[in-house]
Structure formats: structure tokens, C-alpha cells
Amino acid sequence: MENLTGKQIGAYQIVAPLGEGGMAAVYKAYQPATDRYVALKILPRHFASDPQFIGRFQQEAKVLAKLQHPHILPIFDFGEADDYTYIVMPFIEGGTLVNLMRGEPLPLAQIRRVISQVGDALEYAHLHSLIHRDVKPSNILIDERGNCLLMDFGLAKIVEGSLHLTTSGMIMGTPAYMSPEQGLGEGLDTRTDVYSLGVILYEMAVGRVPYKAETPMAVIVKHIHDPLPLPRALNVNLPESVERVILKSLAKNPNDRFGTAGEMVNALQAAIPEIATSDPATLIPDSDAVKKHSAVTKFSHLLWRPVLSVAVGFAVGALLGLILGAAIHPFIGIEAFGAIGGLSVGLAWRRIESSVSRRQILTMAGIWMFSAGIAWIFSPLLFIMGGLVGWFSGLVLKKTQPALTRKQIIIIAFGWWLSWMIGVALFVLATSSFAKLLSAFFAILAILLGGAIGSWVMFAQYHHARSKD
């Protein structure tokens, strides 16, 4: 479509383009009468010359304008002017769900919140005999408060009706999120939207859509015929209860799916307890103002939840580092501190996002213990070996466990380095005769106490992880 920036369409002055899809272009526009900015969705110009389309458009727009739901983007106005057909909606600062999709699984809290809000919106629309037909991330706006707003209700139906007059076999929708029956051109009911919402759930849970191919038609064929790639095969940390919800929502036979969007939401909420939900700010897409707010929220979230686990782990590591460093061998003391302190960081990160598996943690711990053995044999090379092994452990996990994100590797590596440096400082302090006497005096008590506390921390984290799985 042509760029309409600077033009006047009806009562609206076009300010800037916001986006363009297969069915319409969206512009930021100014309405002088109300002194406000709006989003103006303008349909292709040739539709304005189709009387049947105009009739359908007006009829559907009146129905859509009556929808009143907190998670459906409302319609302010609609009409035709200067050979353009348009719909007026609120202008939302923020972005869409696409801005949150970055090729990796999202936290369960975000998944629960998004699917719950969009599912509630679909349930409301379905009760009013409306089918969306094009549920996808780019049609889900996220406002400044982190709330989801589903838009473009009925637009696919309006445009599809007009295209069927002139184009045989034309299928409206987005292939990556299209139900098998929609791809076959069959009659649709509300369960087609359940399938599309299931694809979004799949993508949020594993980091990619279930089917990819070279052409849109090939993607549609995969939706119709190919078995669904199991979500837990792509994300080993995904709870089985969530996978069951995904599999049911993406059943190829509509009769095997959830009967309503509300049923799907209820099942997912049962699979992801509300205790796992996070602050709405975590849903806000990137923008300058929003990034600042999200960073503050995330920083505070990182501080209070794992602080006890990390503090206890560091305390245990400090005791063992001091004891072993003074009484047995200084380099083993440093490595012991690094292993225990770093492991506590890994366990705490597991508690925050529930996305680091027990196997990953055990693999990391095993590599740390291996580095301690190397340090015993090649103690002069400890300062070099420690750094190399620390980074190597991250690389190994990145290759063997794709679900471990770069951010998690950095966090765990930072914890390893921090604990290692504190261990070096403790070794320096432990070289005095007073420290050696103190270490000998508290050796047995500290080892018993440290072992008990460390075991308690690991058990508590393991129990927490099991309860979320």
C-alpha cells in the first residue's frame, strides 16, 4: 500500500506508519476534535469500490464496536473517506507479543498471564458468536501496564468474504498459526481460535512455532498432516502438565481439542499454579521508558528471591575455604569455595525461572569438582585453570543443554568467578598462624554445620523444583 503519512483521511491526520500486514496498514493519526492520537487501520483501496464489502464491513464493524472486554482492543470509530475504508482504535504505547518472542522459552509466569488474558478475550467473543480467525502474536498488543489486548476481531472474515467473490481457493489467515480445518477451507467454529492460541502457547513454551517450511502452503500442509513435535523434546524444562495442555489444544481433530478457550485457560492455570506468576511489568515490550521500569522490577526480583540461598551457600563455602585453605591445602580451599558458592547461585537461578534443570546443575557441579582435582595436581596453574574451567563449563552446558540461555550462563559464570575471587582473599587471610589455629579449633564443627546447611539448601531447592515440575 502507498505511504499515507501527512494526508488527511476523514477527521484524522496521518502522522506516521505503525505497521503493515496482508490485509491492512496501520498508522498513528491525530484527531483534532478530541485532541488525541489514535491508531488508524486502513484497508486496501480497492475494497472501497465493492458495495458488498462495504455492507459487510459496516455490519461487522457495528458488532465489533459493541465488544467491551478488558483484553480486547476497542473500536472508536469506522467509516469510508476519500476512497479509503478505515477502523479507528486506541493508540497503544508499547508493542506486541512479537516483541517478547526472541527464539527462546518464556518464563511460565509470562506464559500463564498471556494465555489467560487472550483466552478470556476469546471466550468473551465466542460467547457473542464471533470467531477471530487470525489469532497470532502480532495481533496481541501489550500496553504500558503489561496487559494484553487482542485486536483485529472479524477482519479476516470481512476481507475473506470479499476475496471469495473474485479469488477461488483463497485462504485468509497466517499459516504458522492456522488450524488444519482452516487450511483445508472447511467450515470453522470457535475451536479454530483454540488451535491458534495453542500455537502461541507452544511458541512461548519452546521458543519456536511447531511447523516451518519453505512456502506458506507447505506450512499449512504440515499443520494438516505432520505429527506435532513434542514440546518437551525442545524444552526439557517444560512441566509435563503444560505439555499436556499444548497437545490437547493442538489436536488436529477439533473434537479432540478443548471445547472452549475458557477450558484451555482453566487447564493451563491448573498446570501453572498462580504462585508462579510474576509482576505484569515483565510483559511490557522493549521501549525506553518501559525498559527502565522492567529493569528495576527485574533487579528487585533477582535480589529478594535467591538472597537466602546464595548467602547460605557463600557462608558454607567461606567456612570450608578457610578450613581447607589453612589446614589442608590452600588451592583446594579456593576451589571448594568456588564450587559451593557457584552451585548455590545455580540453584537460586533455578528457583527464579525454573528453567535450569537438575541435570544442568549436576553437570556444572561435576565440572567444578573436576577442576578441584586438576588444581590439586597442578596447583601453580590454579589461577589460569580456574578461569578456563569456569568458562568451559558454560560452553559445555550451552552445547548439551540448548534450553540454558546466554543470560543464565552469564549469571552462573559470574557467581563462579565471584566466589573464586572471595576464596583467594580467604586464602590470603588464612596464611597467618592465628587463622590456622582458629581453623583447627572450628574444623569439625564447621564441617558438620556447613554440610548440614548446604544439604538443607540443596534439598529445599530440589523440593521447590520438583513441586513446579
N, C-alpha and C positions, 0 to 999 in steps of 0.2 A: 504494500500500500504506500501511497505517497506520504511524505512528511508534511503534517498539517501545522507544525509549530508556527505561532504568530497569527493564525487565522481565527476568525470568529465564526462559531457554529451555534446558531440559535442564541441563547443567552450566555454562552460560555466562550471565554477567550483561551485558546490553546497556549499553554506555557511551555511544556516540554514533553517529549515522548517518555513513557514509562516501560513499554514493552510491546511486543507484537507476537501473536500466535497465528495458527492456521485459520481461525475464524474471525479475529478482530484485532484491532490495535488499541492500546490504552495510552491515554495522555493525561498529564496533570493539567488541569484547567482552572481558571478563576471565574467565579460567578459574582459580578459586581453587586447585584441586587441583595445578596446575602453576605457579601464581603467574606467569602470563604473559598478555599481551594477544594476541588473535587477531583475524582478520577472519572474520566470520560472514556467509555468504551465505545469505539466506533466500528461498525461492521463494514465489510466491503461495499463499495459504492453501487455495484450492480444490483444488490438486493433491494435498493430503494425503488427500482423500476418494476419490481414484481409485486403486483397488488395482493396476490395470495400470501406472499411472505409478510407484507405489511400488516395484513389482517391477523395472521398468526402471531406476529411479533407483538402487536398491541394486546391481543388476548392473553398471551403468556406473560407479558411484562406486568399486566394488571394483577395477575395471580401472584407473581413473584414479589411484587411491591407490598403485598399483604403479609409476607412472611415476617414474623417477629421472633427471632431467636438470638440469644447472646453470641452464638458461634456461626451465624450466617450473615454475610455482608449484606446490609440492607440496600435497597434501591431508592434513591432520592427522586429520580425523575426519568423519563424516557420520551423519545419523540423522533421526528424527522425534520431536518432543516438543510437547505442547500444541497439536496440530493444525498444527504448522509443520514443514516439511521444510527441512533446513539442511545446509550444507557448511562445514567449518572449515578455514581456510587461515592461513598466517603473516600477521601484521600487518606491513606494509612501510611504513616512514617514507620518504616521498618523493612520488612522483606517478606519472603515466602518460605515455606518449608524447604524449598530447594537450597536456601542459604545454609541450612543446618546439615544437609546431606553432603558429606565430604568423603565418601568412599570407605567409611568405617562404621562399625556399630555405634549406635547412640546409647546413652545410659538408660536403664529400664525406667527411671523416673520420667524422662522426657517421652519415651515411647508410650507409657501409660497415659500421660497427660494429653498428648496429641490425639491418640486414637480415641480416648474418652470424649474429648470435645468435638472432634469431627464426627464420631459415631453418633453422639447425641444430636448433632445438627442434621445428620442424615435420617435418624429415626423420626425427628420432628417433621422433616419434609415428606418422608414416606407416608406418615400418618395423614398428610394433606394431599396424598395421591400424586406426589412429584418425585420423579426419578432424575438424578443428576446426569448420569451417562458419561461423565468425564472427570471422575474423581482422581486427582493426581497432585503431587506436591506443589506444582506451580499454581494451582487453584486454591491453595490454602495459605492465606495471609496470616502473619503473626504481628500483632500490634505492639505498641511500646510497653505494655504490661505483660507481654508473653502469652496473650490469649490468641487462640486460633480462630480464624474467620473463613468459612468456606464460601467461595464465590462461583459465579458463572452457572448458577442453577438454571436448567432449562435451555441454556444457549445452544447446546449440541442438538437438542430436539428441534428447536426453531430452525436452525440452519440446515439440519438433515432433511427436514420436510421440504425445504425449497430445492435442495440439491437433487432429491429423488425425482423432481419434476423433469430434470434435464439430464441427469447422470445415472445411468443404470449401474447397479452394483456398488455405488459409492458408500463407504462406511465411515461414519463420523466417530471420533474418539482418539485416544492416544494408545498406540499398540502396546507399549510397555505395561500399561495398566488396564488393558481391555479384557473383559471376561470372554470365555470361549463362545458363549451364545451370542455375544455382541459381534465377535469376529466372524461368526457364521451368518450374521444378518438375520438372526431369529428374533422372535418377539421377546421383549425384555420386561422384567419386573424388578422389584427393589433389590433382589439378590445380586443383580449385576453390580450395584454400588457396593455391596458387601464384599464381592470379589476384588474390586478395585481398591477398597480400603485394606483388604488383606495383602495386596501387593505392596502398599505403602508400609504396612506393618512389617512385612518381610524385608523390605529395603532398609527400614530403620534398625531392624534387628541384626542384619548380617552385613550391611554396607553396600548392597547392590540389589538390582532387580532380579527376579528369578530367571528371566529369559532375555537373551541377547542374540542378535543375528545381524546379517549384513543389510537386510532390507526390512521395512516395516511389515510387509506381508509375511516374511519369514518369521518374524516375532509373533504375529498373530497365529500362524500355524503351530508354533511351539506351545502357545497357550492352549490350543485345542487338543494337541496330540501328545506332547512330551511330558514325561513324569516330572513332578516338581523336585528340583534339587533340595535335599533336606537341609533346613536352616542350620541345624547343629553340626552338619558336616562343614559348614562355612564359618560358624562361630561356636567353638566348643564350649564357651562360657554361657551360652544361652540356656536358661532353665527349660527343662523338658515340658513343663506346664505351658510355657509361652509357645513352644514349638507346636504343641497340640492345637492351640488356638489358631496358629498360622495355617496348619494343614487343613483344618476344618473350613476356614474361611476361603481357602483357595482350592476347594474341591471342584473338579471340572463339571460335575453334575450339580446343578443348582439345588436339587433336593437333598444333597449331602452337606450343604453349607449351613451356616447359621440362618435361621428363618428370617431374622431381622437384624438390623445394625445394633439395636439395643441388646440383643442376646450376645452378640460378639463383644460388645463393650463390657457386659457383665462377666463374661468368661475371662477376658483379659484382666479385668480388675481383680478377679479371684486369683489369677495366675501371678500377678504382681501386686503384693499387698500394698496398701496405702502408705505404710511406714517407709516404703522405698521412694516415695515421691519427693521432688525437690522444689526449690523456690521457683515460681513462674519466671523469674528473670533469666533462668538458664535456657529458656526457649527463645529469647529475643535474638533475632539475627544480627549480623555484624552491621554496625554503624558507629560513628564517632561517639555519640552520646551513649549509645547502648553498650558499646564495648567497655566503657568506663564503669557503668553500673554492673555489668556482668562480671568484670574483673574483681570488683570489690566483693560481690556476693560469693564468687568462687574462692577468693582468698580466705574469707571468713569461714567458708565451708571446709576448706582444707585445714584450717587451724584447729577448730574445736573437735572435730570427729576423731582424728587419729592421734591427738596430742598425748593421751594417756598411754597408748600402745608404744609410741615412739619413745616417750620419756622412760617408760619401764625398760624397753629394750636397750636404750643408751645406758641406763643405770646398771643393768646386768652386764653389758659389755664393758663398762668402765671398771667395775669390780674385777671381772676376770682379766681384763687387760692389765690392771695394776698388779694383781696377784701373780699372773703368769710372767709378766714382764720383769718383775723384781725377783721372784723366787725360782723360776724355771728357765725361761729363755725369752729375751725381750722381743724378738721378732714374732714368736708365736703369740705373745700377748697382743701385739698390734693386730695381727690377722684375726685373732679371736674376737677382738672388739669390732673389727670391720664386719665380720660375718654376722655376729648377733645384732649389732646396730643396724646394719643394712637389711637384714632379714625382717626386723621389726618395721622398717619403712615399707618393705614389700607387702607385709601383712596388713599394714594400715591402709595402703593403697587399695588392697583387695577389699577392705571394708568400705572405702569411699565409693568405688564404682562397681564393685563386684564383677570386674572384667579381667582380673588376673587369676588364672586357675591355680589350683593346688599344685598341679604338675609343674607349672611355670615357677612357682615359689620354691619347690623342692629342687628343681633344676638349678636355679640361681644359688640356693644354699649349698648344693653339691659342688658347684664350681668354686664358691668361696672356700669350702673346706679343702678342695684340691689345691687351691692357691696357698693355703696354710702349709700343706705338705711340701710344696715347692719351696716355700720360704724357709722351712726347717733345713732343707738340703743346701739351698743357695741363698743363705741369709744376707750376704752383701748385696745381692741384687733385688732385695725386697722392694725398695722404693720404685724400681723400674717395673718389676713383675707385678706389683700391686696394681699399678695403673693400667697395665696391659690386660691383666686378667679381669679387672673391673669392666673395661670397655668390651673385652671379648665376650664376657657373659651376656652383655646386652645384644651383641651381634648374633650369638648362638640362639638366643630366645627369639630374635626377630626372624630368623630363618625357620626355626622349628615350630614356632607358635605365631602364625600371622595375626592372631587376634590381639597380640600385645602391641599397643600403639607406640609411636615415637615418643609421645608425651610421657607414657608410663616408663619407658626405658630411661628417659632423662631423669625422671623423679627417682627411680631406683638407683641409677648410677650416681646421682647427686648424694643420696643417702649413704651409699658405699664410700664415696670419697670423703664426705664429712666425717663419718665415723672413723675412717682410716687416719685422717689428719688429727682427730682428737686422740686416737690411740698413740700416735707419735708423741704428742705432748705429754701424755701419761707416762710413756716410756722414759722421757727425759726426767720427769719428776721422780720416777721410781728408781733412779740410779743412786739416790742418796741412801746412806745407811739407815736413817730413820724410817724411810719409806719401806725398806726391806724388812725391818723389824715389825713395822705395822702390818705389812702384808702377811708375814708369817703368823702373826697373832690372830688375824682375822681370816686366814686361809680357809679352814674347814667351814666356819660359819658362813663366810661369803659364798663359797661354792654351793653349799646346801641352799642358802637363801636365794642366790641367783638362779640356781636350777629350778627351784620351786616357782619363783616369779616368772621366769622365762617360759616354763611349761604352762603356767596359768594363762599367760598372754597368748601363746600359740593355740591352746585349747579353746580359749574364748573366741579367737578369730576364726578358727576352724568351725566351731559350732555356729557362728554367725553366718559363715559362708554356706554351710550345709542347709541352714534354715532358709536362705534365699534361693538355693538351687531347688 
